[in-house]
Amino acid sequence: MSEAIRQAIGKPALSDEEFVAGNFPRTAKKSPRARILVVDDEPLIRWAVAETLADRGYDVSEVEDGGSAIRACSPASRPIDLVLLDLHLPDCDDLRVLSAIRRLSTHTPVILMTAYGSRDLFMEARRLGAFAVVDKPFEMEALEPLVEHALAARPH
């Protein structure tokens, strides 16, 4: 498992030390066809994440910029169960897209992905409601337990 995933920071009832993706057991049942939005301007990363999750039975949509992500999470759109959001996008390279998604869809977990992580960024993203922050690059097979945990943590 990559160090990037090991360093994922979460919130709910877990302490910072406990929120390590490698410690999440695979759940017996996952949400039927949970809908996941992958937001990344790098086509290869977007494709790899989307294919990995689609192969595991998720309904995955992809967008390449913040504006498209915000539109996809708007109340007029089909509900999204989880967002995987790159920090640096062509139309926004800060936490404004995260903030907008959290305002539009307060119960949708957002996992922030970045190659530019710092403790300050992790803490600010967490304060704004990110479920986790994951450093790029990360191993694709390590992503599913984190996704499962985020989906299981949603209020029902």
C-alpha positions in Angstrom: 0.0 0.0 0.0 1.4 3.4 -0.9 2.5 5.9 1.7 0.0 8.4 0.1 -3.0 6.3 1.1 -1.5 5.6 4.5 -1.4 9.3 5.2 -5.1 9.9 4.3 -6.7 12.2 6.9 -10.3 11.6 7.8 -12.8 13.0 10.2 -16.0 11.5 11.8 -15.2 9.4 14.9 -11.7 8.4 13.9 -8.6 10.0 15.2 -6.0 11.2 12.8 -3.9 8.2 13.7 -6.7 5.7 13.1 -7.7 7.1 9.7 -5.3 5.0 7.6 -6.8 3.5 4.5 -4.9 0.3 4.9 -6.7 -0.3 8.2 -10.2 -0.3 6.6 -11.6 -3.8 6.3 -13.5 -4.6 3.2 -17.2 -4.4 3.9 -19.3 -7.5 3.3 -21.8 -5.5 1.2 -21.3 -2.2 -0.6 -24.0 0.2 -1.6 -25.7 -1.1 -4.7 -24.3 0.8 -7.7 -23.1 3.7 -5.6 -22.5 6.7 -7.9 -19.0 8.2 -7.8 -17.8 11.3 -9.5 -14.1 11.5 -10.4 -12.8 15.0 -10.9 -9.3 15.3 -12.3 -7.8 17.3 -15.3 -5.3 14.6 -16.0 -7.0 12.1 -18.4 -4.8 9.1 -17.4 -5.5 9.5 -13.7 -9.2 10.1 -14.2 -9.4 7.0 -16.4 -7.4 4.8 -14.0 -9.5 5.8 -11.0 -12.8 5.5 -12.9 -11.9 2.1 -14.4 -10.7 0.7 -11.1 -13.9 1.7 -9.4 -16.2 0.7 -12.3 -14.5 -2.8 -12.3 -15.6 -3.1 -8.7 -19.3 -2.3 -9.5 -19.5 1.4 -8.9 -21.4 3.7 -11.3 -18.6 6.2 -12.2 -18.8 9.6 -13.9 -15.8 11.7 -14.9 -15.3 15.4 -15.3 -12.1 17.4 -15.8 -12.8 20.8 -14.1 -14.3 22.4 -11.1 -17.3 24.0 -12.9 -18.4 20.6 -14.2 -18.0 19.0 -10.8 -20.1 21.7 -9.2 -22.8 21.2 -11.8 -22.7 17.5 -11.4 -23.3 17.9 -7.6 -26.1 20.5 -8.0 -29.6 19.6 -6.7 -30.9 19.5 -10.3 -28.5 16.6 -11.2 -28.7 12.9 -10.3 -27.4 12.4 -6.8 -23.7 11.6 -6.3 -22.7 9.3 -3.5 -19.0 10.1 -3.4 -16.7 12.6 -5.0 -13.0 12.0 -5.7 -11.7 15.6 -6.3 -8.3 16.7 -7.5 -7.1 19.9 -5.8 -5.5 21.5 -8.9 -7.9 21.9 -11.8 -7.8 24.2 -14.8 -10.4 26.6 -13.4 -9.6 26.4 -9.7 -6.4 25.4 -7.8 -7.6 25.9 -4.2 -10.3 24.5 -2.0 -13.2 26.5 -3.5 -14.6 23.5 -5.4 -14.5 21.4 -2.2 -16.4 24.1 -0.4 -19.0 24.5 -3.1 -19.6 20.7 -3.3 -20.0 20.5 0.5 -22.6 23.4 0.4 -24.5 21.8 -2.4 -24.4 18.2 -1.1 -23.7 18.2 2.6 -23.9 14.4 3.0 -21.8 13.5 0.1 -18.3 12.5 1.2 -15.4 14.2 -0.7 -12.0 12.6 -0.9 -9.5 15.3 -2.0 -6.5 14.1 -4.1 -3.4 16.2 -4.4 0.3 16.0 -5.3 0.8 19.2 -3.3 -0.2 18.2 0.2 0.8 19.8 3.4 -0.4 19.6 7.0 -2.0 23.0 6.6 -3.9 21.9 3.5 -5.0 18.7 5.2 -6.3 20.6 8.2 -8.1 23.2 6.0 -9.7 20.6 3.8 -10.8 18.7 6.9 -12.3 21.9 8.3 -14.2 22.4 5.1 -15.7 18.9 5.3 -13.4 16.7 3.2 -13.7 13.1 4.3 -10.0 12.4 3.5 -7.0 13.9 1.7 -4.9 11.6 -0.3 -1.4 12.4 -1.7 -0.8 11.5 -5.3 0.5 9.2 -6.6 -1.3 6.4 -4.9 -1.9 2.7 -5.6 -5.2 2.1 -7.3 -5.9 -1.1 -5.3 -5.6 0.9 -2.1 -8.4 3.2 -3.1 -11.3 0.8 -2.8 -11.1 0.4 1.0 -11.0 4.1 1.4 -14.0 4.5 -0.9 -15.9 1.8 0.9 -15.3 3.5 4.2 -16.4 6.9 3.0 -19.6 5.4 1.6 -20.3 3.5 4.8 -19.9 6.7 6.8 -22.6 8.6 5.0 -25.8 9.2 7.0 -28.7 7.0 5.8 
